[in-house]
Amino acid sequence: MPSRALIINADDLGYDPGVTRGILRAMREGVVSSATFMVNTPFSEAAAREARGLSIGLHLNLARGTPVWRGFPRELLGEDGGFVEARAGSLPADVVEAEAFAQLARLAGLLGQPATHVDVHKHLHLHAGVLEGLARAARSVGVPVRSINPEMRRALQAQGVATNAHFVGDAGAEAYWTLERFASELAALPADGVIELMCHPGYRPETLKSGYAAQREVELETFLHPQAREVLARTGIVPVDFRVLSSAS
């Protein structure tokens, strides 16, 4: 493995048809090298048909939609039988572990290939129980997990789970990844370690309301722009995917 590796990962594949189309375009025509897939939405099957053969991990979803694990305790769900984001932090680790196994299995079934890694919708693995359950499942199947801060990184490594050494990216009121920020962040990357750049390219959601909608189109334009490739070329970086961690373990 090289001393420094950059993964450009797009979250939310399968979230909405417009988002999915944008992510796939960013991977096939742009510089995005990896994506993570929500397997429990009405759009998951269609997304999987379009994404086969690409580098895809699991975007573990405990915030919306219904569980994949049939044994998920009903009392931990909302009145409609779906996840409640506000309750996710109190989910027991064994429940998270079982749901993570179920979502990983569904991804493999839909894509015909295993997940390259796991990250979590809304970063809900900042909660200790979610992180513990996910770490157990990831260790069992041997997949890396995204860490977003040093504390999470240490916790995953203590559990024997491979993870990125550095993390950059966010989503807020304004589009995070403009060409200017992409260039400045690449210039400031650490000299070694596996670095994950989290992004949210896509077209505006067609079927639901999202606080990150028009911003996705800005990010899509950034990662499709010829200057993005030029910036990468100047730094000598060729983006990879999370299998760089699996091969190193």
Secondary structure, DSSP 4 states (H G I P E B T S, - for coil): --SEEEEEEEEEETS-HHHHHHHHHHHHTSS--EEEE--SSTTHHHHHHHHTTS-EEEEE--SSS--SSTT--GGGS-TTSS--GGGGGG--HHHHHHHHHHHHHHHHHHHSS--S-EEEGGGGGGSHHHHHHHHHHHHHHT--B---SHHHHHHHHHTT----SEEE---SSS-S--HHHHHHHHHT--SSEEEEEEE---PPPSSS--SSSHHHHHHHHHHHSHHHHHHHHHHT---B-THHHHHH-
